[in-house]
Amino acid sequence: MKVRIEGLDCPNCAKALESEINKLEGVVNANIDFLKSTLTYEGEDKTNEIIALTKKIEPNAKIIYKRNTNKRNYKFIIDLVLLLVGIAIGLMVFFINMPTWTFWTLYAISALFIGYNTYYKAIALLLRGKMNENLLVTISVIGASIVGENMEGLMVIALYSIGKVFENIAVNKSRRSIEALAEIQPDFAVILNSVGKEERVKPEEVPLNSIIIVKAGEKVAIDGKIIEGSSSIDMQSLTGESVPINVKTGDEILSGSIVLDGVIKIKTNSLSSESTITKIQNLVETATKNKSKTETFIAKLTKWYTLGVVALALLVWGIVWAVTKNFDTAVYRGLIFLVISCPCAFAISVPLSYFSGLGNASKHGILIKGSNYLDACANLNTIAFDKTGTLTTGQFTIDEIKVIRDKLKQNDILHLCALGEQYSLHPIAKAICEAYEGNLEKISAFKEIAGKGVEFKFKNKKYFVGRKSKNLKDTCVELFENEEKLGEIILSDTIKTSSFSAINALKEMKVNTVLLSGDNEKIVSKVAKEINVDESFGKLLPEDKYNWINSHKSKMQRIGYVGDGINDAPSLSLADVGFSMGINGSPASIEASDVVLVDDNPEKITSAIRIAKFTRKIVVENIVFSAFVKIIFLLLGALGITGMLWAVFADVGVTLLAILNSLRALKYKPKKKN
């Protein structure tokens, strides 16, 4: 079951609520996606119980079935108004003379208006045996009031609440930027119905092999091939590239593309559930479920952090009381310790840094399935590539057909090869089948021989199509009848222009490059030399690639593998980071990979590594900076050198600075060198 959950303040809040929901009887695998504001779970329908639990733990959060932006803004406005009214009442309390009972009444109202959300969360979690930063702030406000530091107590909750407002704005800005990628699905598709008239329907209602019409300014709803018309299209939402691309009749076009001019007719080759947009949405939706080691460590740390801080605050209180013999001073310094120790800076900035990095990558057409894979990208020092369709275009053309047996013609060789290749999805097989213009008859006893070719029977004769000879120099398909060679077809593939710049960029980043291919060793060596790859290996079966990666993986050598076919799936799974080339690649390779490059551009690998390294840098900066400032102020507070207001700065101020620093990961341009 999947519902929308809105109003969560931070990833830490989402994690705490998720943990409590998982404890409900009948709920299995509950997961809150803070990035997309969704709650998914398996098991029984526990909607009412989840709504009640959410209301207790996170009063600002609401489970809803339909997004309502106005309602969400309305709640935010109420909170903001109460905060401002509370601050105004607080200022009046301290700067206008009034009777004692009036002072305390207005003081209580002011503190309640300013921090009612904080107090409610603290009490709700405490009743369930949980403690977090809300409890620390609540204790500090009450304690400051008890020892007569009323103004500082009010300032603590006021500055904390103002800080939470800015945190909420910053987090929502990041979320909207990231979530925008998942909102590129058009609301409708225009199809030609059975009587030839245009009909507007939902994308999920479009049958396979339908004809859809897309006009200027509209989005393509389903993947397909253009059968009429031409246009310039904007694919920025898919690939991150802002330069329009010209398409014409016969070209493939991806859903999510925007037609800029003219009208085109498209024959769909997928259902809405299998289209490019849906694949992107699914990848983005699951990205935050895989946490990086740093993020997981922070989540575990904050679980026990609050309890430890309370214990240390009591220790500080006891030591100061023993030294100064002054109860109020001891309590005051213990409260300062509580305020400074709030884990907000860590709990918010670290996940937000990773969210921003993932969102930035998505905007550039790099779909990373989780922050742990983003972390892994930063550690890569070796990238292994498949050749066909990865560094080369994968679009083969026939250069020559050689006839060896007399009385046969070139078309006979092409016909027999096409018969054997008709069930294959390999680019070479497609090129041969497309080149043969006749109908392909049925064959029998079809058998695929991994890494070599296929055997089959046709008109009671046994044929082999593939490669038997070891010393072929070119990309060549041989044809045998029994053991007699009838002929061969020589094909060629072109290197992508982006492959040259991708390899050069990786070398500048001191990343070793390797080419692993099933093609002829001489062809592989030639391609490797041309694009300046460090090492190359040819005539490799899928298990050979797998074994190469397995033997070279170590703590010192972190390997990324780039591929696009079904045969690449094992290697993609084994590598530290698997990159699948193109959202239209093999479903098996996309499933097995950790990163999907939407537009088949190997240059995006360098962009992914740069974004990952920059995000890691931001995370380390936030952790080191927050820890350093907190330790300094903890010592100063315990010694009585700083007061409560400086403690608030050390908490809220550091949190806000860390959040602003985190958002740099969203704006970073990966084409710049680190």
C-alpha positions as CSV (number, residue, x, y, z in Angstrom):
1,M,0.0,0.0,0.0
2,K,1.2,3.5,-0.8
3,V,0.0,6.8,0.6
4,R,1.3,10.3,0.7
5,I,2.7,11.8,4.0
6,E,3.2,15.5,4.2
7,G,4.6,17.8,6.9
8,L,7.7,15.9,8.0
9,D,10.4,18.3,9.1
10,C,13.5,16.3,8.5
11,P,14.9,12.9,7.4
12,N,15.5,12.0,11.1
13,C,11.8,12.6,11.9
14,A,10.9,10.4,9.0
15,K,13.2,7.6,10.1
16,A,11.8,7.8,13.7
17,L,8.2,7.6,12.5
18,E,9.1,4.8,10.1
19,S,10.6,2.8,12.9
20,E,7.4,3.2,15.0
21,I,5.1,2.2,12.1
22,N,7.1,-1.0,11.5
23,K,6.2,-2.0,15.1
24,L,2.5,-2.0,14.4
25,E,1.1,-5.5,14.2
26,G,0.2,-6.5,10.6
27,V,2.6,-3.9,9.0
28,V,5.6,-5.3,7.0
29,N,8.5,-3.4,5.5
30,A,7.1,0.1,6.1
31,N,9.3,2.7,4.3
32,I,9.0,6.5,4.4
33,D,10.5,8.2,1.4
34,F,11.3,11.7,2.8
35,L,12.3,12.8,-0.7
36,K,9.0,12.1,-2.3
37,S,6.8,12.4,0.8
38,T,5.4,8.9,0.5
39,L,4.8,6.0,2.8
40,T,4.7,2.5,1.5
41,Y,4.1,-0.7,3.4
42,E,3.1,-4.3,3.0
43,G,0.7,-6.4,5.0
44,E,-2.8,-5.6,6.3
45,D,-4.5,-2.3,5.7
46,K,-3.5,-0.3,8.8
47,T,-4.3,3.2,7.5
48,N,-6.3,4.3,10.6
49,E,-3.7,3.0,13.0
50,I,-0.9,4.7,11.1
51,I,-2.8,8.0,11.0
52,A,-3.4,7.9,14.7
53,L,0.3,7.0,15.4
54,T,1.5,9.7,13.1
55,K,-0.7,12.3,14.8
56,K,0.9,11.3,18.2
57,I,4.5,11.3,17.1
58,E,4.6,14.0,14.4
59,P,1.7,16.4,14.9
60,N,2.7,18.4,11.8
61,A,2.6,15.3,9.6
62,K,-0.5,14.0,7.9
63,I,-1.4,10.9,5.9
64,I,-3.4,11.9,2.9
65,Y,-4.7,10.2,-0.3
66,K,-4.5,13.2,-2.5
67,R,-2.0,15.9,-2.5
68,N,-3.4,19.3,-1.4
69,T,-0.8,22.0,-1.7
70,N,-3.2,24.7,-0.3
71,K,-3.8,22.8,2.9
72,R,-0.1,22.2,3.4
73,N,0.6,26.0,2.9
74,Y,-2.3,26.8,5.2
75,K,-0.7,24.8,8.1
76,F,2.6,26.4,7.5
77,I,1.1,29.9,7.6
78,I,-0.7,29.1,10.9
79,D,2.5,27.9,12.5
80,L,4.4,31.0,11.2
81,V,1.6,33.4,12.5
82,L,1.6,31.7,16.0
83,L,5.4,32.0,16.1
84,L,5.4,35.7,15.3
85,V,2.5,36.4,17.8
86,G,4.4,34.4,20.4
87,I,7.6,36.4,19.8
88,A,5.6,39.7,20.0
89,I,4.0,38.7,23.3
90,G,7.5,37.7,24.6
91,L,8.9,41.1,23.7
92,M,6.0,42.8,25.5
93,V,6.5,40.7,28.6
94,F,10.1,41.8,29.0
95,F,9.8,45.4,28.0
96,I,6.5,46.5,29.7
97,N,6.0,46.6,33.4
98,M,3.1,44.4,34.6
99,P,1.9,42.5,37.6
100,T,3.6,39.2,38.4
101,W,0.6,37.0,37.6
102,T,0.2,38.8,34.2
103,F,3.9,38.4,33.5
104,W,3.8,34.6,34.1
105,T,0.5,34.2,32.2
106,L,1.8,36.0,29.1
107,Y,5.2,34.3,29.4
108,A,3.6,30.9,29.3
109,I,1.4,31.9,26.4
110,S,4.4,33.2,24.5
111,A,6.5,30.1,25.1
112,L,3.5,27.9,24.1
113,F,2.8,29.8,20.9
114,I,6.5,29.7,19.9
115,G,7.3,26.1,20.6
116,Y,4.1,24.0,21.0
117,N,5.2,21.7,18.2
118,T,8.5,21.0,19.9
119,Y,6.9,20.3,23.3
120,Y,4.2,18.1,21.8
121,K,6.8,16.0,19.9
122,A,9.0,15.7,23.0
123,I,6.1,14.5,25.2
124,A,4.7,12.1,22.6
125,L,8.0,10.4,22.0
126,L,8.9,10.4,25.7
127,L,5.6,8.5,26.4
128,R,6.8,5.9,23.9
129,G,10.2,5.6,25.6
130,K,11.9,7.7,22.9
131,M,14.1,10.9,23.3
132,N,15.4,13.3,20.7
133,E,16.4,16.9,20.2
134,N,12.9,18.2,21.0
135,L,13.2,16.8,24.5
136,L,16.6,18.6,25.0
137,V,15.1,21.9,24.0
138,T,12.0,21.5,26.1
139,I,14.1,20.6,29.2
140,S,16.3,23.7,28.5
141,V,13.3,26.0,28.3
142,I,11.7,24.7,31.5
143,G,15.0,24.6,33.4
144,A,15.9,28.2,32.4
145,S,12.5,29.4,33.6
146,I,13.0,27.6,37.0
147,V,16.4,29.1,37.7
148,G,15.1,32.6,36.7
149,E,16.7,32.9,33.3
150,N,13.3,33.6,31.7
151,M,14.5,35.7,28.8
152,E,17.1,33.2,27.8
153,G,14.6,30.4,28.1
154,L,12.3,32.2,25.7
155,M,15.1,33.0,23.4
156,V,16.1,29.3,23.2
157,I,12.7,28.2,22.0
158,A,12.3,31.3,19.7
159,L,15.6,30.9,18.0
160,Y,15.1,27.1,17.8
161,S,11.7,27.5,16.2
162,I,12.9,30.1,13.7
163,G,15.7,27.8,12.8
164,K,13.2,25.0,12.2
165,V,11.2,27.3,9.9
166,F,14.3,28.0,7.8
167,E,15.3,24.3,7.9
168,N,11.8,23.4,6.6
169,I,12.1,25.9,3.7
170,A,15.6,24.7,2.8
171,V,14.6,21.1,2.8
172,N,11.4,21.6,0.8
173,K,13.4,23.6,-1.8
174,S,15.7,20.7,-2.2
175,R,12.9,18.2,-2.3
176,R,11.0,20.2,-5.0
177,S,14.1,20.4,-7.1
178,I,14.6,16.6,-6.9
179,E,11.0,15.7,-7.1
180,A,10.6,17.7,-10.3
181,L,12.3,14.9,-12.2
182,A,9.5,12.5,-11.2
183,E,6.8,14.9,-12.4
184,I,7.7,14.9,-16.2
185,Q,4.9,12.3,-16.9
186,P,2.4,14.1,-19.2
187,D,-1.3,14.0,-18.0
188,F,-2.6,12.7,-21.4
189,A,-1.8,11.2,-24.8
190,V,-3.7,11.9,-28.0
191,I,-4.3,8.6,-29.9
192,L,-5.8,7.8,-33.3
193,N,-8.8,5.6,-32.5
194,S,-10.3,2.8,-34.6
195,V,-12.2,5.3,-36.8
196,G,-9.2,7.5,-37.4
197,K,-10.2,10.3,-35.0
198,E,-8.1,11.9,-32.4
199,E,-8.9,10.9,-28.8
200,R,-7.4,12.2,-25.6
201,V,-6.7,9.4,-23.0
202,K,-4.6,8.8,-20.0
203,P,-1.1,7.4,-20.8
204,E,-1.8,4.2,-19.0
205,E,-4.8,3.6,-21.3
206,V,-2.7,3.6,-24.5
207,P,-2.4,0.0,-26.0
208,L,0.9,-1.3,-27.4
209,N,1.5,-0.3,-31.1
210,S,-0.9,2.6,-31.0
211,I,-0.5,5.7,-33.0
212,I,-0.2,8.8,-30.9
213,I,0.0,12.4,-32.1
214,V,2.1,15.0,-30.4
215,K,1.9,18.7,-31.2
216,A,4.3,21.6,-30.5
217,G,4.6,22.3,-26.8
218,E,3.3,18.8,-25.7
219,K,5.2,16.0,-24.1
220,V,5.6,12.6,-25.6
221,A,3.7,10.2,-23.4
222,I,4.9,6.8,-24.6
223,D,8.2,5.6,-26.1
224,G,8.0,4.8,-29.8
225,K,9.1,5.4,-33.4
226,I,8.2,8.4,-35.5
227,I,6.2,7.3,-38.5
228,E,5.3,10.8,-39.8
229,G,6.6,14.3,-39.4
230,S,9.8,15.9,-38.0
231,S,10.6,18.3,-35.1
232,S,13.1,19.7,-32.7
233,I,12.7,18.1,-29.3
234,D,13.8,19.1,-25.8
235,M,15.2,16.2,-23.8
236,Q,16.6,18.2,-20.9
237,S,14.3,16.6,-18.3
238,L,15.7,13.2,-19.4
239,T,19.4,13.8,-20.2
240,G,20.2,17.2,-18.6
241,E,21.2,18.6,-22.0
242,S,19.6,21.8,-23.0
243,V,20.4,21.8,-26.7
244,P,17.4,20.7,-28.8
245,I,17.7,17.5,-30.9
246,N,16.3,17.2,-34.4
247,V,14.2,14.1,-35.1
248,K,12.5,12.8,-38.2
249,T,10.5,9.9,-39.6
250,G,12.1,6.6,-38.6
251,D,13.8,7.9,-35.4
252,E,13.1,6.5,-32.0
253,I,11.7,9.0,-29.4
254,L,11.5,8.7,-25.7
255,S,8.6,9.6,-23.4
256,G,9.2,12.8,-21.5
257,S,10.6,14.6,-24.6
258,I,9.0,17.9,-25.4
259,V,8.1,18.6,-29.1
260,L,9.2,22.2,-29.8
261,D,7.7,22.6,-33.3
262,G,5.6,20.8,-35.9
263,V,3.4,17.8,-35.4
264,I,4.7,14.2,-35.2
265,K,2.9,10.8,-35.3
266,I,4.5,8.1,-33.2
267,K,3.9,4.3,-33.2
268,T,4.3,3.2,-29.6
269,N,6.6,0.3,-28.8
270,S,5.9,0.0,-25.1
271,L,3.2,0.4,-22.5
272,S,3.1,3.4,-20.1
273,S,4.3,1.1,-17.3
274,E,7.4,0.2,-19.3
275,S,8.2,3.6,-20.8
276,T,11.3,5.7,-20.1
277,I,9.4,8.1,-17.8
278,T,8.1,5.3,-15.7
279,K,11.5,3.7,-15.4
280,I,13.0,7.1,-14.3
281,Q,10.2,7.6,-11.7
282,N,10.8,4.1,-10.3
283,L,14.5,4.7,-10.0
284,V,14.1,8.0,-8.3
285,E,11.4,6.7,-6.0
286,T,13.7,3.9,-4.7
287,A,16.9,6.0,-4.6
288,T,16.7,7.0,-0.9
289,K,16.0,3.5,0.4
290,N,19.7,2.6,0.0
291,K,21.6,4.7,2.6
292,S,25.3,5.5,2.5
293,K,27.5,4.3,5.4
294,T,27.9,7.8,6.7
295,E,24.2,8.4,6.6
296,T,23.4,5.1,8.3
297,F,26.0,5.9,11.0
298,I,24.4,9.3,11.7
299,A,21.0,7.7,11.9
300,K,22.2,5.1,14.4
301,L,24.2,7.7,16.4
302,T,21.1,10.0,16.9
303,K,19.1,7.0,18.2
304,W,21.4,6.9,21.3
305,Y,22.7,10.4,21.2
306,T,20.0,12.1,23.2
307,L,20.2,9.6,26.1
308,G,23.9,10.1,26.2
309,V,23.6,13.9,26.2
310,V,21.1,13.9,29.0
311,A,23.5,11.7,31.1
312,L,26.4,14.0,30.3
313,A,24.3,17.1,31.2
314,L,23.6,15.5,34.6
315,L,27.3,14.8,35.0
316,V,28.1,18.5,34.2
317,W,25.5,19.6,36.6
318,G,26.9,17.4,39.4
319,I,30.5,18.5,38.8
320,V,29.6,22.3,38.6
321,W,27.5,22.0,41.8
322,A,30.3,20.2,43.6
323,V,32.8,22.9,42.6
324,T,30.7,26.1,42.9
325,K,28.3,25.0,45.6
326,N,25.6,26.9,43.6
327,F,22.6,24.9,42.6
328,D,21.2,27.4,40.0
329,T,24.6,27.9,38.3
330,A,25.0,24.1,38.0
331,V,21.5,23.7,36.5
332,Y,22.1,26.6,34.1
333,R,25.4,25.1,32.8
334,G,23.8,21.7,32.5
335,L,21.0,23.3,30.4
336,I,23.6,25.0,28.2
337,F,25.1,21.6,27.6
338,L,21.7,20.2,26.5
339,V,21.1,23.0,24.0
340,I,24.5,22.8,22.4
341,S,24.4,19.1,22.1
342,C,21.2,18.9,19.9
343,P,22.1,16.6,17.0
344,C,20.1,18.6,14.4
345,A,23.2,19.7,12.5
346,F,24.2,16.1,11.9
347,A,20.7,14.5,11.5
348,I,19.5,17.0,8.9
349,S,22.6,18.1,7.0
350,V,24.1,14.7,6.2
351,P,20.9,13.2,4.6
352,L,20.2,16.5,2.9
353,S,23.7,16.6,1.4
354,Y,23.0,13.1,-0.2
355,F,19.5,14.1,-1.3
356,S,21.0,17.2,-3.0
357,G,23.7,15.1,-4.7
358,L,21.2,12.6,-5.9
359,G,19.0,15.4,-7.2
360,N,21.8,17.1,-9.0
361,A,22.8,13.8,-10.7
362,S,19.2,13.3,-11.7
363,K,19.0,16.7,-13.3
364,H,22.0,15.7,-15.5
365,G,20.5,12.5,-16.6
366,I,22.4,10.3,-14.1
367,L,20.0,8.1,-12.1
368,I,21.8,6.9,-9.0
369,K,19.8,4.3,-7.0
370,G,20.9,5.3,-3.5
371,S,23.2,7.5,-1.5
372,N,25.4,4.4,-0.8
373,Y,26.1,4.2,-4.5
374,L,26.8,7.9,-4.6
375,D,29.3,7.3,-1.9
376,A,30.8,4.4,-3.8
377,C,31.2,6.5,-7.0
378,A,33.5,8.8,-5.1
379,N,35.9,5.9,-4.3
380,L,36.2,4.5,-7.8
381,N,39.8,4.2,-9.2
382,T,39.1,1.8,-12.1
383,I,36.4,1.8,-14.7
384,A,35.9,-1.3,-16.9
385,F,33.9,-0.8,-20.1
386,D,32.0,-3.2,-22.4
387,K,32.6,-2.1,-26.0
388,T,29.5,-2.5,-28.2
389,G,26.8,0.0,-27.4
390,T,28.9,1.5,-24.5
391,L,32.0,3.1,-26.1
392,T,30.8,2.4,-29.6
393,T,27.4,3.3,-31.1
394,G,26.3,-0.3,-31.3
395,Q,24.8,0.5,-34.7
396,F,26.5,-1.9,-37.1
397,T,26.5,-1.7,-40.9
398,I,27.5,-4.4,-43.4
399,D,30.7,-3.5,-45.2
400,E,31.2,-6.7,-47.2
401,I,29.6,-10.1,-47.9
402,K,32.1,-12.7,-48.9
403,V,31.0,-15.8,-50.8
404,I,33.2,-18.9,-50.5
405,R,31.1,-21.7,-51.9
406,D,30.6,-21.5,-55.6
407,K,27.0,-21.1,-57.0
408,L,25.9,-19.1,-53.9
409,K,25.2,-15.5,-54.1
410,Q,25.7,-12.7,-51.6
411,N,21.9,-12.6,-50.9
412,D,22.0,-16.4,-50.1
413,I,24.7,-15.8,-47.5
414,L,22.7,-12.9,-46.0
415,H,19.5,-15.0,-46.1
416,L,21.0,-17.9,-44.2
417,C,22.7,-15.7,-41.6
418,A,19.5,-13.7,-41.0
419,L,17.6,-17.0,-40.4
420,G,20.0,-17.8,-37.6
421,E,20.0,-14.3,-36.1
422,Q,16.3,-13.6,-36.2
423,Y,15.8,-14.5,-32.6
424,S,18.7,-12.5,-31.3
425,L,18.7,-8.9,-29.8
426,H,22.4,-8.3,-30.4
427,P,23.1,-5.2,-32.5
428,I,25.0,-7.4,-35.1
429,A,22.1,-9.7,-35.5
430,K,19.7,-6.7,-35.9
431,A,21.9,-5.2,-38.6
432,I,22.0,-8.5,-40.6
433,C,18.2,-9.0,-40.3
434,E,17.4,-5.4,-41.3
435,A,19.7,-5.8,-44.3
436,Y,17.8,-8.8,-45.6
437,E,14.7,-7.6,-47.3
438,G,12.8,-10.8,-47.7
439,N,10.6,-12.9,-45.4
440,L,12.4,-15.1,-42.9
441,E,11.1,-18.7,-42.8
442,K,10.8,-20.9,-39.7
443,I,13.8,-22.9,-38.6
444,S,14.2,-26.0,-36.4
445,A,16.7,-27.4,-33.8
446,F,17.7,-23.9,-32.9
447,K,20.5,-23.8,-30.3
448,E,22.5,-20.9,-28.9
449,I,26.2,-21.5,-28.1
450,A,27.3,-18.9,-25.6
451,G,30.0,-16.6,-26.8
452,K,30.2,-18.3,-30.2
453,G,26.9,-18.2,-32.2
454,V,23.9,-20.3,-33.1
455,E,23.1,-23.6,-34.7
456,F,19.9,-24.5,-36.5
457,K,18.4,-26.6,-39.2
458,F,16.8,-25.3,-42.4
459,K,15.5,-27.6,-45.2
460,N,17.1,-30.6,-43.5
461,K,20.5,-29.0,-43.5
462,K,22.5,-28.0,-40.4
463,Y,23.9,-24.5,-40.2
464,F,26.1,-22.5,-37.9
465,V,26.1,-18.7,-37.7
466,G,28.7,-17.0,-35.6
467,R,32.5,-17.2,-35.1
468,K,34.6,-20.3,-35.3
469,S,37.9,-19.0,-36.7
470,K,40.4,-17.6,-34.2
471,N,42.3,-15.2,-36.4
472,L,39.6,-13.0,-37.9
473,K,40.7,-9.4,-37.9
474,D,37.3,-7.7,-38.4
475,T,33.9,-7.8,-36.8
476,C,32.8,-10.9,-38.8
477,V,30.0,-13.4,-38.8
478,E,30.8,-16.7,-40.4
479,L,28.3,-19.1,-42.0
480,F,28.9,-22.9,-42.0
481,E,26.9,-25.8,-43.4
482,N,28.0,-28.7,-41.3
483,E,31.8,-28.1,-41.2
484,E,32.0,-26.4,-44.6
485,K,32.4,-22.6,-44.6
486,L,29.9,-21.0,-47.0
487,G,30.8,-17.3,-46.5
488,E,31.1,-14.5,-44.1
489,I,29.7,-11.1,-43.4
490,I,32.0,-8.2,-42.3
491,L,30.5,-5.4,-40.3
492,S,31.7,-2.2,-38.7
493,D,30.8,-0.2,-35.6
494,T,31.7,3.4,-35.0
495,I,33.2,4.8,-31.8
496,K,31.0,7.4,-30.0
497,T,32.6,10.9,-30.1
498,S,31.8,11.2,-26.4
499,S,34.0,8.2,-25.6
500,F,37.2,10.0,-26.4
501,S,36.4,12.9,-24.0
502,A,35.1,10.5,-21.4
503,I,38.4,8.4,-21.3
504,N,40.5,11.6,-21.3
505,A,38.5,13.0,-18.4
506,L,38.9,9.8,-16.4
507,K,42.7,9.9,-17.0
508,E,42.8,13.5,-15.7
509,M,41.0,12.2,-12.6
510,K,43.6,9.4,-12.3
511,V,41.1,6.7,-12.9
512,N,42.4,3.6,-14.6
513,T,40.4,2.5,-17.7
514,V,39.9,-1.1,-19.0
515,L,38.1,-2.5,-22.0
516,L,36.4,-5.9,-21.6
517,S,34.8,-7.3,-24.7
518,G,33.6,-10.5,-26.3
519,D,34.7,-9.2,-29.7
520,N,37.9,-10.2,-31.6
521,E,41.0,-9.3,-29.7
522,K,42.5,-7.3,-32.6
523,I,39.3,-5.3,-32.9
524,V,39.2,-4.7,-29.2
525,S,42.9,-3.7,-29.1
526,K,42.4,-1.3,-32.0
527,V,39.4,0.5,-30.3
528,A,41.3,0.6,-27.0
529,K,44.3,2.2,-28.7
530,E,42.2,4.7,-30.6
531,I,40.4,6.0,-27.5
532,N,43.5,5.7,-25.3
533,V,42.2,3.0,-22.8
534,D,44.9,1.7,-20.5
535,E,44.2,-2.0,-20.9
536,S,42.0,-4.2,-23.1
537,F,40.9,-7.8,-23.2
538,G,39.0,-9.5,-26.0
539,K,37.2,-12.7,-26.7
540,L,35.7,-12.7,-23.2
541,L,32.5,-14.6,-22.3
542,P,30.2,-13.1,-19.6
543,E,31.9,-15.3,-16.9
544,D,35.3,-14.1,-18.0
545,K,34.3,-10.4,-17.4
546,Y,32.8,-11.4,-14.1
547,N,36.0,-13.3,-13.1
548,W,38.2,-10.4,-14.1
549,I,36.3,-8.0,-11.9
550,N,36.2,-10.5,-9.1
551,S,40.0,-11.0,-9.2
552,H,40.7,-7.3,-9.2
553,K,38.3,-6.0,-6.6
554,S,40.0,-5.1,-3.3
555,K,40.0,-2.4,-0.7
556,M,42.6,-0.6,-2.7
557,Q,41.0,-1.1,-6.1
558,R,37.4,0.0,-6.4
559,I,35.9,-1.0,-9.8
560,G,33.1,0.4,-11.8
561,Y,31.7,-1.5,-14.7
562,V,29.8,0.0,-17.7
563,G,27.5,-2.1,-19.9
564,D,24.2,-2.3,-21.6
565,G,23.3,-5.9,-22.4
566,I,21.8,-8.9,-20.6
567,N,25.3,-10.5,-20.7
568,D,26.6,-7.6,-18.7
569,A,24.2,-8.1,-15.7
570,P,26.5,-10.4,-13.7
571,S,29.4,-7.9,-14.0
572,L,27.2,-4.9,-13.2
573,S,26.0,-6.6,-10.0
574,L,29.5,-7.6,-8.9
575,A,31.3,-4.3,-9.5
576,D,31.5,-1.8,-6.7
577,V,29.3,0.5,-9.0
578,G,27.5,-0.8,-12.0
579,F,26.6,1.7,-14.7
580,S,24.0,0.7,-17.3
581,M,24.1,2.6,-20.5
582,G,20.7,4.1,-21.4
583,I,17.3,3.9,-20.0
584,N,16.4,1.8,-23.1
585,G,19.1,-0.8,-22.4
586,S,18.3,-4.3,-21.4
587,P,15.9,-4.5,-18.4
588,A,18.3,-7.0,-16.8
589,S,21.2,-4.6,-17.0
590,I,19.2,-1.7,-15.6
591,E,18.0,-3.9,-12.8
592,A,21.5,-5.1,-12.0
593,S,23.1,-1.7,-12.2
594,D,23.5,0.9,-9.5
595,V,23.6,3.9,-11.8
596,V,21.6,4.4,-15.0
597,L,22.8,6.9,-17.7
598,V,19.8,8.1,-19.6
599,D,21.3,9.1,-22.8
600,D,24.1,6.5,-23.5
601,N,26.8,9.1,-22.9
602,P,29.9,7.7,-21.3
603,E,30.9,11.3,-20.3
604,K,28.2,11.1,-17.7
605,I,30.3,8.6,-15.7
606,T,32.9,11.4,-15.0
607,S,30.0,13.7,-14.1
608,A,28.7,11.1,-11.6
609,I,32.1,10.7,-10.0
610,R,32.6,14.5,-9.7
611,I,29.1,14.9,-8.2
612,A,29.9,12.1,-5.8
613,K,33.2,13.5,-4.7
614,F,31.8,17.0,-4.2
615,T,28.9,15.6,-2.2
616,R,31.3,13.6,0.0
617,K,33.3,16.8,0.5
618,I,30.1,18.6,1.7
619,V,29.2,15.8,4.1
620,V,32.7,15.8,5.6
621,E,32.7,19.6,5.9
622,N,29.3,19.5,7.7
623,I,30.3,16.8,10.2
624,V,33.7,18.3,11.0
625,F,32.4,21.9,11.2
626,S,29.4,20.9,13.4
627,A,31.4,18.7,15.7
628,F,34.2,21.3,16.1
629,V,31.9,24.2,17.0
630,K,29.8,22.1,19.4
631,I,32.9,20.8,21.2
632,I,34.3,24.3,21.6
633,F,31.0,25.7,23.0
634,L,30.4,22.6,25.2
635,L,33.7,23.4,26.9
636,L,33.0,27.1,27.1
637,G,29.5,26.5,28.5
638,A,30.7,24.0,31.1
639,L,33.2,26.6,32.3
640,G,30.6,29.3,32.4
641,I,32.3,31.5,29.8
642,T,29.3,31.4,27.4
643,G,25.6,31.8,28.1
644,M,22.4,30.3,26.8
645,L,22.2,32.5,23.7
646,W,25.6,31.4,22.5
647,A,24.4,27.8,23.1
648,V,21.4,28.4,20.8
649,F,23.8,29.8,18.1
650,A,25.9,26.7,18.5
651,D,22.8,24.5,17.8
652,V,20.5,26.4,15.4
653,G,23.2,28.6,13.8
654,V,25.4,25.7,13.0
655,T,22.4,23.7,11.7
656,L,21.4,26.4,9.3
657,L,25.0,26.9,8.1
658,A,25.3,23.2,7.5
659,I,22.0,23.1,5.6
660,L,23.0,26.0,3.4
661,N,26.3,24.2,2.7
662,S,24.4,21.0,1.9
663,L,22.4,22.8,-0.8
664,R,25.7,23.5,-2.7
665,A,25.6,19.9,-3.7
666,L,22.4,20.6,-5.6
667,K,23.8,23.5,-7.5
668,Y,27.3,22.0,-8.3
669,K,28.2,21.8,-12.0
670,P,30.0,18.6,-12.6
671,K,31.7,19.8,-15.8
672,K,34.0,21.9,-13.6
673,K,37.1,20.2,-12.4
674,N,37.5,19.5,-8.6
